[in-house]
């Protein structure tokens, strides 16, 4: 059969992995907000590295955060190695027993959304909650399709395409987690620690004590400068990736969620103002990245470096306010 979207929704997740867990939990009878996984999974802590294409990225440790958040919220969770020689029977058994799985895939083989065929392949996670009896196709929930306008969808995915999507391996500095089906083995109602007093305070402690988080913006700046100076990599593509990471996919959306967490936790006005300030600076940096993509101007690069320095300071002050 031809893979295709069956239903499309305007709502979408901030991150595909945490969004997939949130969606799967809902189908199993316990609704949780993606924001809660960020709070409980230390997902507001970012680190820098290189993505699957060798370009700079600024992102939280996705697998670590998603799994930690689910477990802190009382969910039983198991990562089951994919049996590549008999994946159809294995997947059908898991879906029948546990109601669905979350799995990492290579987007270049997801034929249901046209955008995946015209963009560079990347790691993505989806929910599978139904497998055809004859193993011809499966039902997918994709919580974040990044097109001109983002959306989520339900889709039918051809099984042969799915097999390619789980076996055509890609990885990055922050992601190397293909090869597993994640299943929820229990949906206990145990509450995680208090949002501000425990979770956000613990993230503030980790920011202060772990170099990968405390130095993340400086590291990201350095990686971007190295990328722009490297004749083996596209300056234009690197600058566009900087815009996407800062404004579209990670920084602004994650800080927007963090603002909600701060509000719910009754955080200080100073903390909330610093969060808003960080959002403004990431948006401004994204605009500069687009200008650099178009011009390659040294003057624009200087302004990018200045904005990185401001963001480093604002981010440190934000976490200091929560410590």
C-alpha positions as CSV (number, residue, x, y, z in Angstrom):
1,X,0.0,0.0,0.0
2,X,1.0,3.6,-0.3
3,X,1.8,5.3,2.9
4,X,-0.5,8.3,3.6
5,X,-1.8,10.6,6.3
6,X,-5.3,9.7,7.5
7,X,-5.8,12.6,10.0
8,X,-4.0,15.9,10.5
9,X,-4.1,18.2,13.5
10,X,-2.8,21.7,14.1
11,X,-1.4,20.9,17.5
12,X,2.2,19.6,17.7
13,X,4.8,18.7,20.2
14,X,8.0,20.6,21.2
15,X,10.1,17.5,20.9
16,X,9.3,14.3,19.0
17,X,10.4,11.9,21.8
18,X,8.7,13.6,24.8
19,X,5.7,14.3,22.6
20,X,5.5,10.6,21.6
21,X,5.6,9.5,25.2
22,X,2.9,12.1,26.1
23,X,0.7,10.8,23.3
24,X,1.3,7.1,24.1
25,X,0.5,7.7,27.8
26,X,-2.8,9.3,26.7
27,X,-3.8,6.3,24.7
28,X,-3.2,4.1,27.7
29,X,-5.5,6.2,29.9
30,X,-3.3,8.6,31.7
31,X,-3.0,12.1,30.1
32,X,0.2,13.9,30.8
33,X,1.4,17.2,29.4
34,X,4.7,17.3,27.5
35,X,5.6,20.2,29.8
36,X,5.5,17.7,32.7
37,X,8.1,15.5,31.1
38,X,10.4,18.6,30.6
39,X,10.0,19.4,34.3
40,X,10.5,15.9,35.6
41,X,13.1,14.8,33.0
42,X,15.6,17.8,33.4
43,X,14.8,18.6,29.8
44,X,15.3,22.4,30.2
45,X,19.1,21.7,30.4
46,X,20.7,22.1,27.0
47,X,24.0,20.9,25.6
48,X,25.9,21.5,22.4
49,X,27.2,19.0,19.8
50,X,27.1,18.0,16.2
51,X,24.0,16.6,14.6
52,X,23.7,13.5,12.3
53,X,25.0,15.7,9.3
54,X,28.0,17.1,11.2
55,X,26.4,20.5,11.8
56,X,26.1,22.3,15.2
57,X,23.1,21.7,17.4
58,X,21.9,23.0,20.8
59,X,19.6,20.5,22.3
60,X,18.7,18.7,25.6
61,X,19.7,15.0,26.0
62,X,16.5,13.8,24.5
63,X,16.5,10.1,25.4
64,X,17.8,10.6,28.9
65,X,15.3,13.3,29.6
66,X,12.3,11.5,28.2
67,X,13.0,8.2,30.0
68,X,13.8,10.0,33.3
69,X,10.6,12.1,33.1
70,X,8.4,9.1,32.5
71,X,9.9,7.1,35.3
72,X,9.8,10.0,37.8
73,X,6.1,10.4,37.0
74,X,5.5,6.8,38.0
75,X,5.4,5.1,34.6
76,X,7.0,1.7,34.1
77,X,9.1,1.9,31.0
78,X,11.2,-0.7,29.1
79,X,13.5,-0.4,26.1
80,X,13.3,-3.7,24.1
81,X,16.0,-4.4,21.4
82,X,14.5,-4.7,18.0
83,X,14.6,-8.2,16.6
84,X,15.5,-7.2,13.0
85,X,15.2,-10.8,11.7
86,X,11.5,-11.0,12.8
87,X,10.5,-7.4,13.5
88,X,6.9,-7.8,12.2
89,X,6.0,-10.5,14.7
90,X,7.8,-8.8,17.5
91,X,6.2,-5.4,16.9
92,X,2.7,-6.9,16.6
93,X,3.2,-8.8,19.9
94,X,4.3,-5.7,21.7
95,X,1.5,-3.5,20.3
96,X,-1.1,-6.1,21.3
97,X,0.4,-6.5,24.8
98,X,1.3,-2.9,25.7
99,X,-1.0,-0.8,23.5
100,X,1.7,0.8,21.4
101,X,5.4,1.5,21.2
102,X,7.7,4.5,20.7
103,X,10.5,4.0,18.2
104,X,13.3,6.1,16.7
105,X,13.3,6.2,12.9
106,X,15.1,7.7,9.9
107,X,12.8,10.2,8.4
108,X,13.9,9.6,4.8
109,X,11.8,6.4,4.8
110,X,8.5,7.9,6.1
111,X,6.5,8.1,3.0
112,X,3.3,9.4,4.5
113,X,4.5,13.1,4.7
114,X,5.9,14.7,1.6
115,X,8.2,16.9,3.6
116,X,10.3,13.9,4.7
117,X,11.1,13.2,1.1
118,X,12.5,16.7,0.3
119,X,14.5,17.4,3.4
120,X,17.7,15.9,4.7
121,X,17.1,12.8,6.8
122,X,17.2,13.1,10.5
123,X,16.4,11.1,13.7
124,X,12.7,11.2,14.6
125,X,10.5,9.3,17.0
126,X,6.9,8.1,16.3
127,X,4.2,6.1,18.1
128,X,2.9,2.8,16.6
129,X,-0.3,1.7,18.0
130,X,-1.7,-0.8,15.4
131,X,-0.1,-3.4,13.1
132,X,-2.1,-5.0,10.3
133,X,-2.7,-8.7,10.7
134,X,-0.9,-9.5,7.4
135,X,2.0,-7.1,8.5
136,X,1.4,-5.0,5.4
137,X,1.3,-1.7,7.2
138,X,1.0,0.0,10.5
139,X,-0.8,2.9,12.1
140,X,1.4,5.8,13.2
141,X,1.0,8.9,15.3
142,X,3.6,11.5,14.4
143,X,3.5,14.3,17.0
144,X,5.6,16.8,15.1
145,X,5.9,17.0,11.4
146,X,8.1,20.0,10.6
147,X,6.9,21.5,7.4
148,X,6.3,25.2,6.4
149,X,3.6,25.0,9.1
150,X,4.1,22.3,11.7
151,X,1.4,19.7,12.5
152,X,0.8,16.3,14.0
153,X,-0.9,13.5,12.3
154,X,-2.1,9.9,12.2
155,X,-0.9,7.9,9.2
156,X,-0.6,4.5,7.6
157,X,3.0,3.5,7.0
158,X,3.9,0.7,4.6
159,X,5.7,-2.0,6.5
160,X,8.7,-2.2,4.1
161,X,9.2,1.5,4.5
162,X,9.1,1.1,8.3
163,X,11.7,-1.7,8.2
164,X,14.0,0.7,6.3
165,X,13.3,3.5,8.7
166,X,14.4,1.6,11.8
167,X,17.4,-0.1,10.2
168,X,19.0,2.8,8.2
169,X,21.0,4.0,11.2
170,X,21.9,7.7,11.8
171,X,23.2,9.3,15.0
172,X,24.5,12.5,16.4
173,X,26.4,13.7,19.5
174,X,23.2,13.9,21.4
175,X,21.3,10.9,19.9
176,X,22.4,7.4,19.5
177,X,19.3,5.5,20.5
178,X,18.0,3.7,17.4
179,X,17.4,0.0,17.7
180,X,14.8,-0.2,20.5
181,X,11.1,-0.3,20.9
182,X,10.0,1.6,24.0
183,X,6.9,0.3,25.8
184,X,5.0,1.5,28.8
185,X,4.6,-1.4,31.3
186,X,2.7,0.5,33.9
187,X,0.9,3.8,34.4
188,X,1.0,4.3,38.1
189,X,-0.2,7.6,39.5
190,X,2.8,8.4,41.6
191,X,3.5,12.1,41.4
192,X,7.0,13.4,40.7
193,X,8.7,15.9,43.0
194,X,7.4,19.4,43.4
195,X,8.0,21.4,40.2
196,X,10.0,24.3,41.6
197,X,11.4,23.0,44.9
198,X,12.7,19.7,43.5
199,X,12.7,19.5,39.7
200,X,13.7,23.0,38.6
201,X,16.0,23.4,41.6
202,X,17.7,20.1,40.7
203,X,18.1,21.3,37.1
204,X,19.7,24.6,38.4
205,X,22.1,22.5,40.5
206,X,23.1,20.4,37.5
207,X,23.6,23.6,35.4
208,X,26.0,25.0,38.0
209,X,28.0,21.7,38.4
210,X,28.0,20.1,35.0
211,X,30.2,21.7,32.3
212,X,28.2,20.2,29.4
213,X,25.2,22.4,30.5
214,X,27.0,25.4,32.0
215,X,29.2,25.9,29.0
216,X,26.6,24.8,26.4
217,X,26.0,28.2,24.8
218,X,29.8,29.0,24.5
219,X,30.3,25.5,23.0
220,X,27.5,26.1,20.6
221,X,28.9,29.4,19.6
222,X,32.3,27.9,19.0
223,X,30.9,25.0,16.9
224,X,28.9,27.5,14.8
225,X,32.0,29.6,14.1
226,X,34.0,26.5,13.2
227,X,31.2,25.4,10.9
228,X,31.0,28.8,9.1
229,X,34.8,28.8,8.6
230,X,35.0,25.2,7.3
231,X,35.1,25.0,3.5
232,X,33.9,21.4,3.7
233,X,30.5,22.5,5.2
234,X,27.9,24.8,3.8
235,X,27.9,28.2,5.6
236,X,24.4,28.8,4.3
237,X,23.1,25.5,5.6
238,X,24.8,25.9,8.9
239,X,23.3,29.4,9.4
240,X,19.9,28.1,8.4
241,X,20.3,25.3,11.0
242,X,21.2,27.9,13.6
243,X,17.9,29.7,12.8
244,X,15.9,26.5,13.0
245,X,17.5,25.4,16.3
246,X,17.2,28.8,18.0
247,X,13.7,29.8,16.8
248,X,11.7,26.9,15.4
249,X,12.6,23.6,17.0
250,X,14.4,23.9,20.3
251,X,15.3,27.1,22.1
252,X,12.2,29.3,21.9
253,X,9.7,26.4,22.1
254,X,11.5,24.9,25.1
255,X,11.8,28.3,26.9
256,X,8.1,28.9,26.2
257,X,7.3,25.6,28.0
258,X,9.7,26.6,30.8
259,X,7.8,29.9,31.2
260,X,4.7,27.9,31.8
261,X,6.5,25.7,34.4
262,X,7.8,28.8,36.2
263,X,4.3,30.3,36.3
264,X,2.8,27.1,37.6
265,X,5.5,26.8,40.2
266,X,5.1,30.3,41.5
267,X,8.6,31.3,40.6
268,X,9.9,34.8,41.2
269,X,9.1,37.6,38.8
270,X,12.9,37.9,38.2
271,X,13.0,34.3,36.9
272,X,10.0,34.8,34.7
273,X,11.4,38.0,33.3
274,X,14.8,36.3,32.6
275,X,13.0,33.5,30.8
276,X,11.2,36.0,28.6
277,X,14.4,37.9,28.0
278,X,16.1,34.7,26.8
279,X,13.3,34.0,24.4
280,X,13.7,37.5,22.9
281,X,17.4,37.1,22.5
282,X,17.1,33.6,20.8
283,X,14.5,35.1,18.4
284,X,17.0,38.0,17.7
285,X,19.8,35.5,17.2
286,X,17.6,33.6,14.7
287,X,17.0,36.7,12.6
288,X,20.8,37.3,12.6
289,X,21.4,33.8,11.5
290,X,19.1,34.3,8.5
291,X,21.0,37.5,7.6
292,X,24.3,35.7,7.8
293,X,22.8,32.9,5.6
294,X,22.0,35.6,3.0
295,X,25.2,37.7,3.2
296,X,28.0,35.9,5.0
297,X,28.8,39.3,6.4
298,X,31.6,39.7,9.0
299,X,29.6,42.5,10.6
300,X,26.6,40.1,11.0
301,X,28.9,37.5,12.5
302,X,30.2,39.9,15.0
303,X,26.6,40.7,16.1
304,X,25.9,37.0,16.3
305,X,28.9,36.6,18.7
306,X,27.6,39.5,20.8
307,X,24.2,37.9,21.0
308,X,25.6,34.6,22.0
309,X,27.5,36.4,24.9
310,X,24.3,38.0,26.1
311,X,22.4,34.7,26.0
312,X,25.2,33.0,27.9
313,X,24.8,35.7,30.6
314,X,21.0,35.7,30.7
315,X,20.9,31.9,30.9
316,X,23.3,31.7,33.8
317,X,21.3,34.4,35.6
318,X,18.1,32.5,35.0
319,X,19.4,29.3,36.5
320,X,21.0,31.2,39.3
321,X,17.6,32.6,40.2
322,X,16.2,29.1,40.5
323,X,19.1,27.6,42.5
